[in-house]
Amino acid sequence: MSIEVSHISKSFGGFQALNDINLKVESGELVALLGPSGCGKTTLLRIIAGLEAADEGSVVVEGKDATNQAARERGVGFVFQHYALFRHLSVLENVAFGLRVRPRSLRPSNAEIKTKALELLRLVQLEGLEKRSPSELSGGQRQRVALARALAVEPNVLLLDEPFGALDAQVRIELRRWLRRLHDDLHMTSVFVTHDQEEALELADRVVVMNKGQIEQIGTPQEVYERPASPFVYHFLGSVNLFHGRVHNGRATIGSLDIAAPDDLINTESKAVGFVRPHELEISRSPNGKATLQARVSHIHAVGATIRVELVDASTREFISAELTRSRYQELALVVGDQVYVTPSNIRVFAADLDFSI
């Protein structure tokens, strides 16, 4: 089932939660709505579900206008961040709930409901726990019960609002891998909300990066991470170093670097900001003939496969974060206080007046 939202806007009092949102989710896709708190991602998800009404715009599901349909008429399964399980019901009855409250003419028999609920518990790997109450389950197990309950009504679309937000880090990692496998098995159109960049980049087929009620960029995880469309996307997705400078006569002086200005700024005279990921910085003991800056090693975090090196720019006194492989770190034999030369392997320059605040 495809989903298409067109020109969706929504305000709460004087606060503009969504401003002219356009998005199409293809049938069978797993799409992440990613952004900081207050960016509008949950409001958009609730409008798709029919739990909120838009002030303007339309929602189309599989070619049919669903804008004025009630939530129960849209064929949508919704999984809440905090599970919303019924504490007085067993695991089995929580999963069966959506089937039991159907109109009598559409309601399966008790035996069929039980069979369906048990099948779903096997699907979410909770077989044998059907008689327990939600209080007897771990957070990860409760989230899977919530997912099974959403699947019980055989929805056309699965919507998940911060599905792993209440779980600890290790359980989150395990569950998101499990959810990706489940999605690939079911081929169900799914949209999930998250503020966790790693979660979105690992799980989704496409990522919708949102900020202040608008969409900043839509693309595959690789596209939005490696080719950010705006300073905000660059700054929001992962660690980044910012170098301030100016564009003049087709050249960008960024920190102590002098490089060619990007095409969109080549004819301007303006302040600029360069963005470089920590892993895109090369460290050497001597100048290598490329555009480099001199820096001093201020701290080394040598735990794990990737070594994080904190530096201070000798010219601007600004802090720089670099990441090295363990083999390169051992080759350089760095210690705190060393003078080194730093070369960006990739730098993106934007006008300084563009917004990258979070």
C-alpha positions in Angstrom: 0.0 0.0 0.0 1.4 3.4 -1.0 0.9 6.5 1.1 0.9 10.0 -0.3 0.6 13.2 1.7 0.2 16.5 -0.2 0.6 20.0 1.1 -0.1 19.0 4.7 0.0 21.9 7.2 -0.9 21.8 10.9 -0.8 24.4 13.7 -1.4 24.1 17.4 -2.5 27.6 18.5 0.3 29.9 17.3 2.8 27.0 16.8 3.3 25.8 13.2 3.9 22.1 13.6 3.9 21.2 9.9 4.3 23.6 6.9 3.3 22.3 3.4 4.6 18.7 3.7 4.7 16.6 0.6 5.8 13.0 0.8 5.1 9.7 -1.0 5.9 6.3 0.6 6.0 3.5 -2.0 4.3 0.2 -1.4 6.5 -2.1 0.7 8.9 0.6 1.8 10.3 1.1 5.3 10.6 4.9 5.8 12.0 6.8 8.7 10.8 10.2 9.8 13.9 11.6 11.5 14.5 14.9 13.3 14.9 16.7 16.6 12.1 17.0 19.2 9.4 19.4 18.0 10.2 19.1 14.3 6.7 17.7 13.4 7.5 14.1 12.7 5.1 12.6 15.2 2.3 15.0 14.2 2.8 13.9 10.5 2.6 10.2 11.6 -0.6 10.8 13.5 -2.1 12.6 10.5 -1.3 9.7 8.3 -2.9 7.4 10.9 -6.0 9.5 11.2 -5.3 10.3 14.9 -4.9 14.0 14.0 -6.6 16.1 11.4 -4.6 18.4 9.2 -5.5 22.1 8.8 -4.7 21.8 5.0 -3.7 19.1 2.6 -4.6 15.5 1.8 -3.7 11.9 2.7 -4.0 9.3 0.0 -3.6 5.6 0.7 -3.2 3.3 -2.3 -4.7 5.9 -4.6 -7.8 6.5 -2.4 -8.4 9.8 -0.6 -8.3 9.0 3.2 -8.2 12.6 4.4 -11.6 12.5 6.0 -11.6 8.9 7.0 -11.5 7.9 10.7 -8.4 6.1 11.9 -10.3 2.7 12.1 -11.3 3.0 8.4 -7.7 3.5 7.1 -6.4 0.0 7.6 -3.5 1.3 9.7 -1.7 -0.4 12.5 -0.1 2.0 15.1 2.6 1.1 17.6 3.1 3.7 20.4 6.4 4.5 22.1 5.2 3.4 25.5 3.4 0.2 24.3 -0.1 1.2 25.5 -0.7 -2.4 26.6 -3.7 -3.2 28.7 -2.3 -4.1 32.1 -5.3 -6.2 33.2 -5.2 -8.4 30.1 -2.8 -11.3 29.3 -0.3 -11.1 26.5 -2.7 -13.2 24.4 -5.7 -11.0 25.0 -3.7 -7.9 24.3 -2.8 -9.2 20.9 -6.4 -10.4 20.3 -8.0 -7.1 21.4 -8.3 -5.5 18.0 -10.1 -8.6 16.7 -12.4 -8.9 19.6 -13.7 -5.4 19.3 -14.6 -5.7 15.6 -18.4 -5.5 14.8 -20.1 -8.9 15.3 -20.5 -9.3 11.5 -16.7 -9.0 10.9 -15.5 -10.6 14.1 -13.8 -14.1 13.8 -14.8 -16.9 16.1 -13.1 -17.2 19.5 -11.1 -20.2 18.2 -9.9 -18.2 15.1 -8.9 -15.2 17.3 -6.9 -17.4 19.6 -5.2 -19.2 16.7 -4.4 -15.8 15.0 -3.0 -14.4 18.3 -0.8 -17.4 18.9 0.5 -17.3 15.3 1.5 -13.6 15.8 3.2 -14.4 19.1 5.3 -17.0 17.3 6.1 -14.4 14.6 7.4 -11.9 17.2 9.3 -14.7 19.0 7.1 -14.7 22.2 5.7 -18.2 21.9 5.0 -19.6 25.4 4.4 -16.2 27.0 0.7 -15.9 26.1 -0.6 -16.3 29.6 1.7 -13.7 31.2 0.6 -10.1 32.1 2.5 -7.2 30.6 4.1 -6.5 34.0 5.9 -9.8 33.8 7.7 -8.9 30.5 10.8 -7.0 29.7 10.6 -3.7 27.8 11.7 -5.4 24.6 9.1 -8.1 25.0 6.3 -5.6 25.7 7.2 -3.7 22.6 6.9 -6.9 20.5 3.5 -7.5 22.1 2.5 -4.0 21.0 3.7 -4.8 17.5 1.8 -8.2 17.4 -1.3 -6.4 18.5 -0.9 -3.9 15.6 -0.4 -6.7 13.1 -3.4 -8.7 14.4 -5.9 -6.6 12.4 -4.0 -7.2 9.2 -3.3 -3.5 8.5 -2.4 -2.1 5.1 0.2 0.2 6.7 2.2 -0.1 9.8 3.1 3.1 11.7 5.5 3.2 14.6 6.1 6.2 16.9 9.5 6.1 18.5 9.1 2.3 18.9 12.4 1.8 20.8 12.6 5.1 22.6 11.9 3.7 26.0 14.4 0.8 25.8 18.1 0.6 26.8 20.8 0.8 24.1 21.5 -2.9 23.7 17.9 -3.9 23.5 17.3 -1.1 20.9 20.0 -2.5 18.7 18.7 -6.1 18.9 15.0 -5.0 18.3 15.7 -2.8 15.3 17.6 -5.6 13.6 14.7 -7.9 14.4 12.2 -5.3 13.0 14.1 -5.0 9.8 14.0 -8.8 9.3 10.3 -8.9 10.1 9.6 -6.1 7.6 11.5 -7.9 4.9 9.5 -11.0 5.6 6.1 -9.3 5.6 6.8 -6.6 2.8 4.4 -4.3 4.6 4.5 -0.5 4.0 5.9 0.9 7.2 6.7 4.4 8.5 8.5 5.0 11.8 9.4 8.1 13.8 12.8 8.4 15.5 15.2 11.1 16.7 18.0 8.5 16.7 20.2 9.0 13.6 21.8 5.6 13.8 18.4 3.9 14.1 17.1 5.6 11.0 20.3 5.0 8.9 20.4 1.3 9.8 16.7 0.4 9.5 15.1 2.5 6.7 15.0 2.2 3.0 14.6 6.0 2.8 15.1 8.7 5.4 13.0 11.8 5.7 14.9 14.5 7.6 12.6 17.0 9.2 13.3 20.4 10.9 10.9 23.0 12.2 7.9 21.6 10.5 9.4 21.1 7.1 11.3 18.4 5.1 15.0 19.2 4.7 15.9 16.1 2.6 14.6 12.8 1.5 16.9 10.0 0.4 18.5 6.7 1.1 20.6 6.4 4.2 23.7 6.7 2.1 22.4 9.7 0.2 21.4 11.8 3.3 24.6 10.9 5.2 27.2 11.3 2.4 25.4 14.1 0.4 23.6 16.3 2.8 21.4 18.8 1.1 21.7 21.5 3.8 23.8 22.6 6.7 21.1 21.3 9.1 21.2 17.8 7.7 25.0 17.8 7.8 25.0 18.9 11.4 22.2 16.6 12.5 23.4 13.4 11.0 26.5 12.3 12.9 29.6 14.1 14.2 30.9 17.0 12.2 33.6 19.7 12.4 32.7 23.3 11.5 35.3 25.6 10.1 34.3 29.3 9.7 35.7 31.5 6.9 34.9 33.6 3.9 34.4 33.2 0.1 36.3 35.8 -2.0 37.3 35.8 -5.7 36.1 32.2 -6.2 38.1 30.9 -3.3 37.0 29.8 0.1 39.2 30.5 3.1 38.0 28.1 5.7 39.9 28.3 9.0 43.5 28.2 7.8 42.5 26.3 4.6 42.4 27.9 1.1 40.2 25.9 -1.3 38.1 26.4 -4.4 34.6 27.7 -3.6 31.6 25.5 -4.4 29.7 26.4 -7.6 26.8 28.0 -5.9 29.0 30.4 -4.0 31.7 31.0 -6.6 30.4 34.5 -7.6 29.6 35.6 -4.1 31.5 37.5 -1.4 30.2 36.2 1.9 30.9 34.4 5.1 31.0 30.6 4.8 31.2 27.5 6.9 33.0 24.3 6.0 31.7 20.9 7.2 34.0 17.9 7.6 33.2 14.5 9.2 35.8 13.3 11.8 36.7 10.3 9.6 37.3 12.6 6.6 40.4 14.1 8.3 43.8 12.8 7.5 46.6 13.3 10.1 50.2 13.3 9.1 53.5 14.2 10.8 54.5 16.7 8.1 52.9 18.7 5.3 51.8 16.5 2.3 51.5 19.2 -0.4 47.7 19.4 0.0 45.6 22.1 1.7 46.5 21.4 5.4 46.2 23.0 8.7 48.6 22.7 11.6 47.2 21.5 15.0 48.2 20.1 18.3 46.9 16.8 19.8 45.0 17.6 23.0 43.3 14.3 23.8 43.3 10.7 22.6 40.4 8.3 23.1 42.0 4.9 22.2 39.1 2.5 23.1 37.6 0.4 20.3 38.4 -0.2 16.7 38.3 3.5 15.9 40.6 6.0 17.6 39.2 9.4 18.3 41.8 12.2 18.4 40.9 15.7 19.7 43.0 18.5 18.2 43.4 22.3 18.6 43.9 24.3 15.4 47.2 26.2 15.8 45.8 29.2 13.8 42.2 29.6 15.1 42.5 27.8 18.5 39.2 25.9 17.6 38.8 22.3 18.6 38.8 19.6 15.8 37.7 16.0 16.2 39.3 13.3 14.0 38.9 9.6 13.8 41.7 7.1 12.8 41.8 3.4 12.2 43.8 1.7 14.9 46.5 0.7 12.4 46.9 4.3 11.3 47.0 5.5 14.9 49.7 3.0 15.7 51.7 4.0 12.6 51.6 7.7 13.7 52.4 6.8 17.3 50.6 10.0 18.5 50.8 11.3 22.0 49.2 14.4 23.6 51.1 17.5 22.8 52.3 16.4 19.3 52.2 18.9 16.5 50.5 17.4 13.4 49.1 18.4 10.0 45.5 17.8 9.2 44.1 17.4 5.7 40.3 17.1 4.9 39.7 14.4 2.3 36.2 15.9 1.8 34.9 19.3 2.8 31.5 20.8 2.0 31.1 24.6 2.1 27.8 26.4 2.7 26.9 30.1 3.1 27.2 31.0 6.8 23.7 32.5 6.9 22.0 29.1 6.2 20.4 27.6 9.3 22.0 24.5 10.8 20.7 24.9 14.4 19.1 21.9 16.1 
